[in-house]
């Protein structure tokens, strides 16, 4: 039974063994004082800092039993042709590149009620058009402006402090019962269970709390919260789940990563850029600041890019607003004027395992959904999150052995989305296609195809 695979152990931090120096002494002042700070219902608290050495955890994790698919030469049944793996590696990456160039526009217009609902695409047009980079600059999936280093090297320059252990479980495709339904839970690629303390070589004045991405589901497994989003998308997904439940069988929500730029809409990016502005504003000319503020002039209440109120103001805005703010700062002109390095910030808040994953290649976390939705406030309450007000209850069951390309994971859904205007892909993955089943029916063919892909791509 798939439900038996879910781990709901209490989070534990291993004890420190040996070492003469207190590891907290090497941390900045805010970190050393954190344990003495009063507990706040709206601000997460750090439990323990990274120790010098770790002792093995005393509690042995429960045995989940034999996998549903034997390994090695004893593979049963007729194997699916290896051509599927070839298609996954070529078509998946090719489509991801085309989707990346348009997703920010659709993201800025698809959220109802936001200030940019009608004007976002027009405003974004000038900002996100790539400049012609010089030969020494590198362009890749995290930036359309050339940068002077690789993603791997840029990622090494960031520092995070773990705050909790998040237990993840691996399941196999055949563990998902035939007759059940999969529905996408599209989301950004952010981290969870950590505090971001340094972006590049810059130490942030106030660390940024990492609360998102696919680890949101296992992080809140005990509370049986599977996903979070804004009110309208959450209600739409809950309705989609209830509709599939009427078809019979369980409905499983499957984390499906959007483009690397999708994280721009979350508080992870707006908080990080706001913190970097505390450090950079003294190096930015008054003229450059005025030019940036002019790009935000559609909002008469915008406090100004150098305002100490910027971080909280951006938290209180719709996702489309934060998305536009980040992409405005990611222009060549802004970079040359000394504004924060947006790409470095994107990499810092992105989970390492998602740095090179093609868009919509998902399965990193899966939950059995209830069809319910809980609306609340950001920052506190059930499964607190500074970006998402609404939560979708569900039971975490695990994640697939790796990201499954969208043409395999969403076998019946993917061709219909791919046939539409590529510029609408981001919105369609959220809203689904009218008149079409909003998910993938699990049958033996789906199980075998997915299993064969993982055999060929361990």
N, C-alpha and C positions, 0 to 999 in steps of 0.2 A: 504494500500500500504506500502510495506516495506520501501520505500524511505522516507516516512513521519516520520519514527522513528529516523532518524539520527539527532543528535544534533550538531550544528556547532557554538555554542555560543563562543564569545570571552573569552579567559581565564581571570578569575578574581581572585584576592586574597582578602579574607575577611579583613575588617578593624579591627584594634586593639581596644578593648574596655577595659578600666580600666587598672590597673597595674601601679605601680610607676616606675618600672625599665625598661629601654630599653632592650628588650630581646636580642638584638645584643651584649650587653656587655658581655654576658656569652660565646660568640662564640670566636674561635681563631682569631688571628690577621688578617689572610688573609680574613676571612669572614667580619670583621668589616670594612676593607679597600676596600672591593670589589666594593661598590657603587661609590667610588671615582676613580676607575680605568677607563682608556679610553676604549671606546667601540671598539672591534676588530671584523672584519668581519669573522674571522676564529675561534673565541673562544666564546661559548655561555656565556651570562652574567646572573647573578642572579638578579631577580627582587625584591623580598622582602623575609625577613627571617621569620621563624615561629613565630607568635605572641603569647602573653601570653594567651589571650582568643579570641574567635571568635564570631562575631555577625552573625546572620543568613544572608545569601546572600539576597540582596534586590530584585533581579530579580527572579521571580518564573519560574522554568523550565517548558516548554510547556508540556501539557498533551498529551501523545501518544495514548490515547484512550484505549478501552477495549482490553485485550489480546485475541489473536485468539483462545486460548484454555481456556474454563471456568475452574474454580477450584472447589474443594470440591466434594460433592456427585453428582453433576449434570453432571459428565463426560459423554459425548455423545459417541455413537458407541460401538463397541466391543473392549474391552481392549486386548492388547497383553499380552501373558503369562509372569508372573513374572520371569520365567526362564531366560529371557534376562538379567535382572539385575544381576542374579547370575553369568551368563557367563561373564558379563562385569567386575564384581569385581574380579573374579578368573583368567580368561584367560588374561585379560588386564594387571594385575600386573605380572603374570607369564611371559608373553612375554616381558614385559618391562625389567625384570631382565636379560633375555637372550640378549636383544638388547643392553643393557648398556655395556656389556662386550666387544662388538665388534665395536660399533659406532665410537670411536675415530680413529680406524684404517681406516675405510672407509672414515671418514671425512678428514683424512690427504691425501688421495689419490684421492679424487673425484674432487678437485678444479683444473681446467686446468691452466697451466702456472706457477704454484708454484714451488719453489725450491724442495719441497718434493714430487712432483707429482709421481715420480718413486721410490723414496727411503724411503718415509714416513713410509710405513707399516713395513719395515724391521727395521728401526731405532726405531719405537715405540715399537716393540715387547718386548724388554728387559725392557723398562721403565714402561709399564703399567701392566706387570704381577704382580698380587697381592702377597705380602709377607704373610707368615704365622704370623698372629697377635697373641700376647699374650692374655690370657683370659680377661685381664682388658680392652682391646681395643674393640671398637665398629666399625663394618663395616656397611655401609649403602650406599644409592644410590649416595651420593655426593663424596664418596671416596672409593678406594679399599685398602687403608692403614688404619688400625685400629686407631681410635681416642678415646679420653677419655670422650666424652660427646655426648648428643643427638643433632640432628639437631635443635630442638626447642631452647635448651639452648644456642647453639652456635650462633643462629640468634639473640638472645637478646643482645649479646655483641657488635653488630655492630651499627653504628650510621649514619644516612643520613639526609640531610637537603632538604626538599621539595622546589622546585623552581617554580612549576606551578601546577594549577589544571587541571586534565585531566578528562573530562566528558565522562562517559561510559553509554551505553544504553543496556538494556536487551531485547532480542527478543525471541519469542517462535518458536519451529520447524515449526509450521503451518504458521508462517509469511513468510517463504521462499517459493515462489510459486512452485507449481507442474510444472514440465517441465523445470525448471532451473537446472544448473549444479553447483556442488561444486568442487573446485580444491584445493589441499593443498598448503598452504604457510608455509613450514616448517621453523622453526626458533629456536633460543636459548631461554632461559628463563630469560633473563636479565630484569632489571627494566627500568623505564623511568621517566622523570620529577623530578629528584633529583640529589643531589651531595653526593657521598660517602665520609664521613669525617673521620670515624674511622673503622678499621677492628680489631675486638676483642677489646683490650684495647689500641691499637696503633693509634695515630692520624696521619693521612697522611700529609705530607708536602704540597702537592697540591691535593685538592679533585678531585675525578674522576667523570666525567659527565656521568650520566646514560641516555642512549638514545635508548634502544632497547626493545626486547620482544614484547608481544602481544599489549602493550599499544602504540607502535609506530603508529598503525593505528588510534585510536581515538585522539592521540596527534596531528596528522597532518590532522585531518578531514577537517578543513577549507581550507587547501591547496589542498585537494582531492588527497593526496598521501596515498596509501594503504600499500605499502611494500617497503623494500629496501634489496639489496643484491649486490654481486659482478656482474660485467658486464655479464659474461657468464651465470650464473644461472638466472639472471633477463631476459635476452633475451630469454632463453629457456622457462621460465614460461610465458612470453608474447606470444610466439608462441603457447604454449599449450592453452592459453586462447582464442586466435583467432581461433584455431581449434575447440574448444568446441562451440564457438559462431556460427559456421556454422551448428551445430546440432540443433540450435533453442533455444530460451530462454536466460535469463541472465546467466552470469557466475559469481559466487561468490567465492572470494578467502577466504579460511578459515585458520586462524592461527592454526598450528599444532606443538606442542612442541617436539623438539628432546630430547635426553637424558640430564640429568643434566650436563654432561661433555661437551656438545656442546658449552657452553658459553666460553670455553677455547679459541676458535678461534676468539673471538671478542676483540675489544680494551678495553672493560670493565675489562677483566681479565689481559691483558698485561699491561694496565695502572696501575692497582691495584698492581700487583706483582712488577712492576718497582718502584712504590712509597714505597712499603714495603722494597725493597732492599736498599733504602736510609737509612732506619732505622736499618736494620739487618746486613749490610755488615761489620760493625765494629766487629761483633760477629762471623764472619765466617772465618775460617782459610784460609791462602793463598793456602794451598794444596787443600782444598775443592773447592775454586774458580777455580783453575786450572783444576780440574777434571770436573767441570761443563762446563767450556769453551771448554774442549776437546770434550764434547758431542755435541757442536755446531760447531765443526771444519769443517763440510761439507760446511759451509758458510765462506769464507775467509774474508768477510767484517763485520762479527759479532763484535760489539765494545767491548764485554766483559760484563759479568753479573753485574759487579760493576760499569760500565761506566755511567756517567751522561747523556749520549746520548741514553741510552737503551730504554727509553719510546718512544721517537720519532722514533727510528729505528724500533721497533716492530710495531708501527702504520703503517709504510710504507711497511710492508711485507704482503705477501698473508695470507689468513686465515689459511691455512695448516701449515705455519711457526709458527704462534702464538700458534696454537693448540699443536704442538710438544714442543715448549718452555715450556708451562705450564705443560705438562705431564712429561717432563724431571725433572722439579722442584718438581713434586709430587711423587718422589721416596722415599723409606724408607731411603736410604743413604743421600739424600739431606735434608730430615727433621731432621735426627739425626745430620747433620753437621750445623744446625742452619739456613737453608734457610727458607723463608716465608712459612706460613701455607697455602697451596694452597686450601685446603678444606674450611677453614674459609673465604678465599677470594671468592670462588665460592658461598657460602651461602650469603655473603654480597651483591653480585651483582645480585642475583636471586630474582625475584619478590616473595613476601611471599606466594601468592596464588598458586605458582607453585612448592613449595618446595617438595610436596608429590604427585604430579600428575603423573600418569603413562605416559611413552613416547607415543607420537602420539595420546593422548587423547585430542582433540582440540575443537575449537569453541569459544574460549575466545574473539576473535574479528573476524568480518566478513565484507567484503567489496564487493560491486558490481564493478567488474573490467572492464576496458576499452579495454584491449589488447595492450595498448601503453607501451612504456618503455622510460625513460629519463636517459641518461648517463651523469655523471658529475664527480666531484671530492669529496673526503672525506673532512668533516669538515666544509663545507660552501655550500651556494647555497640553492636549494629547499630541505626542510626537512633535514637539515645538520646532518650528522652522520659520526663519525670517522672511522667506519668499512666499511660502504656500500657506494659505489660510484654511484650505479644505483638505480633508483626508479621506482615503478610501480604505475601509477595513478589509482584511484578508489574512490568510495563513501562509506565511513564508514556507516554501517547500524546497528551495534550493536554486541552483543555477546550472546551466548546461556546462559541459567541459570547456567551452570556449564560445566566442561570438559566432553565431550561425548566420551566414550571409542572408540578406533579405529575400533573395529569390528562392531560398530553401525554407527559411523560417516561415515566410508568408507566401507559400507556393501558389495559392489561388488568388490572393489579394495583390501581390506584387505586380503581375502583368497588367492589371487594370489601372493601378496607380502610375506605372511606367508609361502607359499609353496617353496619359494626360499631359498637360502643359508642365514641363519640368519646374517652372517657376512657382507652381502651386503645390509642389510635393510636400513641403513642410506643413502647410495647412491641412492637406488631405490626410496626412498621417495622424493628425489630431482629431479631425472631424469625421473622417472616413467618407466613403462614397455613398451618395444617396441611392437607395434601392439595392445595395449590395450588403451581404453579410459582413459585419465589421470584425472579422477575425478569420482564423484558420481552423477548420475541422481536423482533428487528429485522427488519422487512419493508419493502417499498417504501412502504406507506402510512405507517408510522412515520417514515421518512425524509422523505417529502414534507410530512407534517403539521408536523414539527419545523422543517423548512426554511422553510415558509410563515410559521410563527410568527415566526421571526427576521427574515424579510423585512418583516413588518408591525410589528415591534418592534425596530428596529435599536439 
